[in-house]
Structure formats: C-alpha cells, structure tokens
Amino acid sequence: MATSVNPSFLLEFLLRTGDNALILGHRVSQWCGHSPVLEEDIALANTALDLIGETQLWLGLAGEVEGKGRTADSLAYLRDAAEFRNVLLVERPNGDFGQTLMRQFLFDVWHFELLTALQESSNARIAEISAKVLKEVSYHLERSADLIIRLGDGSAESHRHMQSALDDLWAYTGELFLTDVGDDALAEAGIAPAPASLKPKWEATVSRVLGEATLRRPTDNYIHKGGKRGVHTEHLGYILAEMQFLQRAYPGAIW
Amino acid sequence: MYAQMVKTDSDRLKSLDEMTPEEREFQERIGRGEKIEPKEWMPEGYRKTLIRQIGQHAHSEIVGQLPEGNWITRAPTLERKAILLAKVQDEAGHGLYLYSAVETLGVSRDELLAMLHSGKMKYSSIFNYPTLNWADIGAVGWLVDGAAIMNQVQLQKTSYGPYSRAMIRICKEESFHQRQGYDIMMKMAFGNPAQKAMAQDALSRFWYPSLMMFGPSDKDSVHSAQSMAWKIKINTNDELRQKFVDQTVPQAKYLGLTIPDENLKWNEDKGGYDFSEPDWSEFFDVIAGNGPCNRERMNARVKAWEDGAWFRDGLVAHAEKTASRRAAAGIAAE
C-alpha cells in the first residue's frame, strides 16, 4: 500500500518528470530534416516521439492528481515559464549536433536510472508508466552512449566537438540530483527514489562511457540550478512562445 | 507524384524489330509482367531513367520533411505533435527505402545527394511552397499526400523489383498520412470561424500546386511513352490529375470549402469534373528555382549536410580505428 503523502509533493514530482520529457522532446524535434544524415533524422524524430508520448502519460497523471480538471494538453500549453518544473539541462539550446547528443546522453543515463527505480514505486500508476517508458528509454541510452563513444574516440575533430559539448553541459547535470523537502517525502513513502540516490549509478555509467570515448570528465563541480523550482534560463520562454502559440492565440479551439 | 518530367534519353520508341536481341528479350519480359531485379541485364536508358525517377522521389521525401517539420514545434496539442512527428519520421523512412532502391542501380546515396545539392537533380515542385498556418499541415496530408498516392498506387506494379517493393511499403503508410491530413481539415473546417478561414486559405493556396504535382500534360511526350513501355510509369499525367480532381472535389464539398476554380463542373459525358489547368508558367518558374521556398529548402539541406560532415567523418574514423585495433589484436594473439 502506498503511504499517504502530501498531494502537492506528488504533483510537483509528476510535473517535473513530464516537463523534462516535454521540453527535451521539443528540443529534439527541432532537428527534424536538419540532421547530419538521414538515419539520424529518423532516430531523432523517433526519440522526440517517445518523449512526447511520455509527456502525455506523466502530465495526464499530474492533471488527475491535481483534480482541477486540467489535462496533459492544458498543462503543456497553458502554463507560463515559472510554472514549468523541468531541469535546466533539457532547455539548453541544441547547439551543434555534438551538444544535442551529449545533452541526450547525460539525460538518458539519469532517465534510465530514474525509471528503473520508479518501476518499484509504491504508487501503481507510476510503476506502470515507468515500466512502459523504460523500454523506450533503454534504447535511447544504448543509442546515445554508443554515439558518444564513437564520436569521442573518432576523428580529432569529432573528439573536439564532443569534449566541448561535455564541458558546456556539465554544470547542468548536478540539478538532476538535488533534493528538496518534497523529494524526501516521496522517497520516504516509497513513491520515488531520492534524487541523490541515483547519482552513484549515473556516475558509474557516465564515467565508463566517457572513458571509452576518451573524453575528459570536467572537474568543476559548480551546479546551475533553478528549473526544478520554476526559475529557468531565458531559453524556456522562447520554447513556450513557439509551442503554445496556437492555444494562446485561439483560446478554446478544438484541434 | 514526387517525380516530375523525368527524361529517358530516348528520342523515339523503338519497335521490337529494331531492338537488339537483349533489348527485345527485356521488353518481352516487361510485357509478361515480370519484375526486373538488380543484377539482371537492363538497357542503359532504363537504368538511367530509374535513377532519375527514384532519386527524385527519394529527394522529395527528405526535402518534404521541411515544410511539415516547420509546424512540429507549434503543433496545437500533444497528440497532433506526436502524429506529425510520426508522419515526418515515415517520410524520412521512405527516403531511406528509396535511396536503397536507387543504390541497387549502381549509384551511391552520397552521389545522389551531391547531385541534389548542386541542383543537378530535382525534387517535387510542391515542397517549394510554404506552410503558413496549421491547416496547411492538414492540406499537405490531404492534397499533397493524396496526389502522391494516386501515382504511387500504380507504381506498386512497376517493372523494377526494388522500386515496386519500396512502393508497396510506402503506400501503406501514405494512406494513413492522407487520413490524418483530412482529419486535421475536418477539425479546422468544422471549427471556429478563424479555423475555418485557415482551412479555406490552405485549400486555396495548395489546390493548384497540388495539380502541378502530376506535371504538365505528357500525352505527346516521348519520354512518357518510353517510361510507359518500360512500365516505370503506368498512367499519363492527365489521367492521374483527373482522378485526383474527381476524388478530391466531393471531399472539399463535405468540408464546406470552396475549390478556387470557377470552371469546376461535373461533366456527365466524361464521367468526371471539368477543371482549370494550373498556371504552368508558375510551375516552370518553380522548377527553375524561383518558387517561394526553393532557396530556403536547398540551403537548409546543404547546411545540414555540411554542418554534419564532422559527425559522419567521426563515425568513419571510429570504424577504421576499431578495425585496425581488431587486426592488431588478431596479430598479437597469433
């Protein structure tokens, strides 16, 4: 049986998880038709599609938990930036293809560990969604880790691109493991793992892959944070302006 | 129709008597409805025409990602976004089957892309038009995919085996695309006044460019006659265009939208609609590079290719390193 927990903590967790998928899915979908090779166009569209599908599940459940009649769509399309709860990492601009791949890899390792742990959630709905999504995310991780290795240990130029992407993004990874009161309460209730508890496995996978890729792990441990509590970078506002345009311009229309 | 005005190198059709024994046997196989497979003998003109036709089709699929991709980030609901992503992913997949089919004719994908980027090879004129409102995404599925299906259904019976098999797979997905396009049109046409106006605007802008997709009349074209003799083209452009109009007019009527053609009228005698020809001078401008989006489309593709060079080279470098490490490990183990 699930231990009772303050529903606002649960809602916060579901928004964070759903918003991560939504915003990363949006970023990845921006590559459509513009990637370096046709196979990557297909793979990225597929990844974006998985993430949007995942968004529907988490935000749908968030709407139910909130109980105010909001749906996955109204949560995605009618909240402003300060109400979004995604980590800053996923709103980082696509940059060159190396930045996109590195962002995906650093996120995939965490996403994989999170969903693996969530399969054991005391909340049956969360466990069920996680099991479904984990199948797709296992593939995302396999693919991004493989590309990081091949490009890191590829040509001098591809190595340079990947190292520079890693250096740029590293300070945005720490936020994935920050814990607040709500996280503690959910961990206590066996609903979700404490974010910090995912770090050792994340570190192990990241170190192994970076090692094989001959990439140097940055030593600076500074953490850029804020997204989990609604304080974002300037980029999120533009993402939402674009994403929400039709819903905002034509309120109440059925599409 | 994603291949337009494909040349055959023929200036007239040869009769069976004029053919070499090989050509004659080849033509008889086509006549019996046999499929031609990659390693079998084929006339050079047949091979070259197929490279042009399938290559142009493949290029159209990948350039076609751009006008639809233009609305992925602005799709109005999560479901619409997911459907559009799935559709554009299918188009890229079609490009992949088709490039693979062309490669069986002895030309690499990289060579074909180089010809696309230099302007030596074309893609369908339709993708040089912009997608300006959300209903355009509906119109692209309904009209553009609808026009493409007209041609592709016939091409499932084409004489070249790999092309025919690619078409069978593609047709299954295209009919889903057309349905999703029409579904968007229904929501828009039956929606609020602003949505209905977008739907009408989309139909008004895409109608003639869709008719142009079939290419100008080819009833007197030697190239078309040769392609039809080879069964790499099954119907004339006019036949397909007529079929498309006959199918589409009632659908527009159901939506309550007006096709922008004052001459559109049912003709009892021919059992089809009379309709106005598109402005062919516009068509020739577009294929000469002066459509509204030609430069943007090509610049986007060339930029993607050039910016991605380090990525492709990096993967090749890794494969070479791995191979030489393996070889070295093999020697060490001996």
Interface residues (C-beta under 8 A of the other chain):
Chain A: L22 H26 S29 Q30 C32 G33 H34 S35 P36 V37 L38 E39 E40 D41 I42 A45 N46 A48 L49 I52 G53 T55 Q56 L59 A72 D73 A76 Y77 D96 F97 G98 I149 R150 L151 D153 G154 S155 E157 S158 H159 H161 E242 M243 F245 L246 Q247 Y250 G252 A253 I254 W255
Chain B: I62 Q65 L66 G69 I72 T73 R74 A75 P76 T77 L78 E79 R80 K81 A82 L85 A86 V88 Q89 A92 G93 G95 L96 Y99 R109 W134 I184 K187 G191 N192 A194 Q195 A300 K303 A304 W305 D307 G308 A309 W310 F311 R312 D313 G314 L315 V316 A317 H318 A319 K321
